[in-house]
Amino acid sequence: MALTEVSVDVIGKLEAAVGREYVILDEEIRRDYGHDKTEDYAFLPDVVVKPGTPEEVSAILRICNEHLIPVTPRGAGTGLAGSALPVHKGIVMSMERFNRILSIDELNLQATVEPGVITEVFQNAVKEKGLFYPPDPASRGSCFLGGNLSNNSGGPKAVKYGVTRDYVLNLEVVLPTGEIIWTGANVLKYSTGYNLTQLICGSEGTLGVVTKIVFKLRGYPQKDVLMLIPFSTSEEACRAISAIFVAGITPSGMEFFEREAITRTVEYCEKVLNSPVTTKFAEGMDAFLLCELDGNDDEVLMRDAERVMSVVENFEVGEVLFAESSAQKEELWKVRKNVSPAVNWYTLTKSDDVVVPRSNLPKLVSGIKEIGKAYGFNTVCFGHLGDGNLHVNILRENISEEDWKTKIPQGIGEIFKLTVSLGGTLSGEHGIGIAKKPYMPIAMSEVNLRLMRDIKKAFDPNGILNPGKIF
């Protein structure tokens, strides 16, 4: 069904629904809502609307469903796959006014929040009560919980504690046709029909607009040990990761970055953040693992750290650095979490986050480098290799406009084919959006895609909600 443009009549209805001040027509402001962190993509919406209640979201969707106007839900704009870009113009529905932590239930280890709460704000609020919300994307200081849910974000802690989906108990969702539903119940077990809660997680805003989230929480671990482990090659680092897990150790973080990532990030921290890095990274080493162990018992932590040391000694490893203070731990994590902005500061990139079984990481990393040579691009690789999730930034550098638009996407396709051949898939946490949509047939059969399209149609019969994404 063909979607339509936003008319003056519709603008009037939107203003009546949410108030004139929350219906934005100014072109400069609209441009701000037409891009995110995905390459240099930009799409100008016809209007930006900022609802503040589920009822206002419902009213907007009813209006748009009646008039066949596309609606793109948007969080903080930190996405890397173009999932929240208005590719069909229409309305951007910004969820920034949904920014309240509604309750923290300490007895049941649960919290009810709105989707516009910044992830780090939520983590700090529960930490004050001795509780822990582990999903920890690098953009946690600015990204919204609703965006984390839409992409099923993970981050460094996912290797031990799981991803966003693992902490969602229940959701209040407004359907594209305007109905407001709860997807489940605030309970730890659920076996009552289809699990709509889990279906919404990772759906990239294509099935409904989330207006409340019930998260489960954990007790906060009181102690941690952080090690920086240098390796002669990326392949050696990847082989060591599997060996650490085989030895029965489950780190709370197992982050990987290449020498190039370190170089760019140290420069970025000094020149852009005005925060020089004092930690020295071993010379002559091409790859590093940042290994964190956490818990509540010093003896157990040190015993596990010794076991990690005994494992990595079997590989081509340099001198292991144990972070000596909380300040040094913070600095090492600062370096890791600024790799992506640092690389994008250096040059325009195409960012992908593929995921494979851990044992196939060495083949993945070496294969990506070979593909880069064949197609004429350099890459910076880093990421959450403890759970097999590798971030691959393809550098624009001196690549021509024509090659960037034609030849490089072919090379990306080869990376995805390699990933799938190694038992992996196209994304671990960034989502598909528009950036990876052309490659979905590499990972999914037509039967899978048909089922997804049918689910989309059941939720959104007129196809108004975040159209043009995933498939």
Rosetta blueprint (number, residue, H / E / L):
1 M L
2 A L
3 L L
4 T L
5 E L
6 V L
7 S L
8 V H
9 D H
10 V H
11 I H
12 G H
13 K H
14 L H
15 E H
16 A H
17 A H
18 V H
19 G L
20 R H
21 E H
22 Y H
23 V E
24 I E
25 L L
26 D L
27 E H
28 E H
29 I H
30 R H
31 R H
32 D H
33 Y L
34 G L
35 H L
36 D L
37 K L
38 T L
39 E L
40 D L
41 Y L
42 A L
43 F L
44 L L
45 P L
46 D L
47 V E
48 V E
49 V E
50 K L
51 P L
52 G L
53 T L
54 P H
55 E H
56 E H
57 V H
58 S H
59 A H
60 I H
61 L H
62 R H
63 I H
64 C H
65 N H
66 E H
67 H H
68 L L
69 I L
70 P L
71 V E
72 T E
73 P E
74 R E
75 G L
76 A L
77 G L
78 T L
79 G L
80 L L
81 A L
82 G L
83 S L
84 A L
85 L L
86 P L
87 V L
88 H L
89 K L
90 G L
91 I E
92 V E
93 M E
94 S E
95 M L
96 E L
97 R L
98 F L
99 N L
100 R L
101 I E
102 L E
103 S E
104 I E
105 D E
106 E L
107 L L
108 N L
109 L L
110 Q E
111 A E
112 T E
113 V E
114 E L
115 P L
116 G L
117 V L
118 I E
119 T H
120 E H
121 V H
122 F H
123 Q H
124 N H
125 A H
126 V H
127 K H
128 E L
129 K L
130 G L
131 L E
132 F E
133 Y L
134 P L
135 P L
136 D L
137 P L
138 A L
139 S L
140 R L
141 G L
142 S L
143 C L
144 F E
145 L H
146 G H
147 G H
148 N H
149 L H
150 S H
151 N H
152 N L
153 S L
154 G L
155 G L
156 P L
157 K L
158 A H
159 V H
160 K H
161 Y H
162 G L
163 V L
164 T H
165 R H
166 D H
167 Y H
168 V E
169 L E
170 N E
171 L E
172 E E
173 V E
174 V E
175 L L
176 P L
177 T L
178 G L
179 E L
180 I E
181 I E
182 W E
183 T L
184 G L
185 A L
186 N L
187 V L
188 L L
189 K L
190 Y L
191 S L
192 T L
193 G L
194 Y L
195 N L
196 L H
197 T H
198 Q H
199 L H
200 I H
201 C L
202 G L
203 S L
204 E L
205 G L
206 T L
207 L L
208 G L
209 V E
210 V E
211 T E
212 K E
213 I E
214 V E
215 F E
216 K E
217 L L
218 R E
219 G E
220 Y L
221 P L
222 Q L
223 K E
224 D E
225 V E
226 L E
227 M E
228 L E
229 I E
230 P E
231 F E
232 S L
233 T L
234 S H
235 E H
236 E H
237 A H
238 C H
239 R H
240 A H
241 I H
242 S H
243 A H
244 I H
245 F H
246 V H
247 A L
248 G L
249 I L
250 T L
251 P L
252 S L
253 G E
254 M E
255 E E
256 F E
257 F E
258 E E
259 R H
260 E H
261 A H
262 I H
263 T H
264 R H
265 T H
266 V H
267 E H
268 Y H
269 C H
270 E H
271 K H
272 V L
273 L L
274 N L
275 S L
276 P L
277 V L
278 T L
279 T L
280 K L
281 F L
282 A L
283 E L
284 G L
285 M L
286 D L
287 A E
288 F E
289 L E
290 L E
291 C E
292 E E
293 L E
294 D E
295 G E
296 N L
297 D L
298 D H
299 E H
300 V H
301 L H
302 M H
303 R H
304 D H
305 A H
306 E H
307 R H
308 V H
309 M H
310 S H
311 V H
312 V H
313 E L
314 N L
315 F L
316 E L
317 V E
318 G L
319 E L
320 V L
321 L E
322 F E
323 A L
324 E L
325 S L
326 S H
327 A H
328 Q H
329 K H
330 E H
331 E H
332 L H
333 W H
334 K H
335 V H
336 R H
337 K H
338 N L
339 V H
340 S H
341 P H
342 A H
343 V H
344 N H
345 W H
346 Y H
347 T L
348 L L
349 T E
350 K E
351 S E
352 D E
353 D E
354 V E
355 V E
356 V L
357 P L
358 R H
359 S H
360 N H
361 L H
362 P H
363 K H
364 L H
365 V H
366 S H
367 G H
368 I H
369 K H
370 E H
371 I H
372 G H
373 K H
374 A H
375 Y H
376 G L
377 F L
378 N L
379 T E
380 V E
381 C E
382 F E
383 G E
384 H E
385 L H
386 G H
387 D H
388 G L
389 N E
390 L E
391 H E
392 V E
393 N E
394 I E
395 L E
396 R L
397 E L
398 N L
399 I L
400 S L
401 E H
402 E H
403 D H
404 W H
405 K H
406 T L
407 K H
408 I H
409 P H
410 Q H
411 G H
412 I H
413 G H
414 E H
415 I H
416 F H
417 K H
418 L H
419 T H
420 V H
421 S H
422 L L
423 G L
424 G L
425 T E
426 L L
427 S L
428 G L
429 E L
430 H L
431 G L
432 I L
433 G L
434 I L
435 A L
436 K L
437 K H
438 P H
439 Y H
440 M H
441 P H
442 I H
443 A H
444 M L
445 S L
446 E H
447 V H
448 N H
449 L H
450 R H
451 L H
452 M H
453 R H
454 D H
455 I H
456 K H
457 K H
458 A H
459 F H
460 D L
461 P L
462 N L
463 G L
464 I L
465 L E
466 N L
467 P L
468 G L
469 K L
470 I L
471 F L
